[in-house]
């Protein structure tokens, strides 16, 4: 599993957790869980400046 903090500090802000089956974005109580196919679509849309 790869964990990326969104603000540079280890515990003060939401994180992105990526494993083989899903991606979790957010923090306890405010969490978005994406399937890998959904994650790939989101990445593509970001890279193509659609989001």
C-alpha positions in Angstrom: 0.0 0.0 0.0 1.2 3.5 -0.9 0.2 6.4 1.4 0.5 10.0 0.2 -0.3 12.9 2.6 -1.8 15.9 0.9 -0.2 18.6 3.1 3.3 17.2 3.8 2.6 16.5 7.5 2.0 13.0 8.6 -1.2 13.4 10.6 -2.7 16.9 10.0 -4.6 16.4 6.8 -6.3 13.9 4.4 -4.3 11.2 2.7 -4.5 9.1 -0.4 -4.1 5.3 0.2 -3.5 3.2 -2.9 -3.4 -0.5 -2.9 -4.0 -3.2 -5.6 -7.8 -3.1 -5.5 -8.9 0.4 -4.4 -7.9 3.9 -3.6 -9.1 5.7 -0.4 -9.0 9.5 -0.4 -9.8 11.6 2.7 -9.8 11.0 6.4 -11.9 9.2 9.0 -15.5 10.4 8.7 -14.9 11.9 5.3 -13.7 9.1 3.0 -14.0 8.4 -0.7 -13.3 4.9 -1.9 -12.6 4.3 -5.6 -12.2 1.1 -7.5 -8.9 1.0 -9.5 -10.9 1.6 -12.8 -12.5 4.7 -11.3 -9.1 5.9 -10.0 -7.6 5.5 -13.5 -10.5 7.4 -15.0 -10.0 10.2 -12.5 -6.3 10.4 -13.1 -6.9 10.6 -16.9 -9.4 13.4 -16.5 -7.0 15.4 -14.3 -4.1 14.9 -16.7 -6.3 16.0 -19.6 -7.4 19.1 -17.6 -11.0 18.0 -17.5 -11.1 18.3 -13.7 
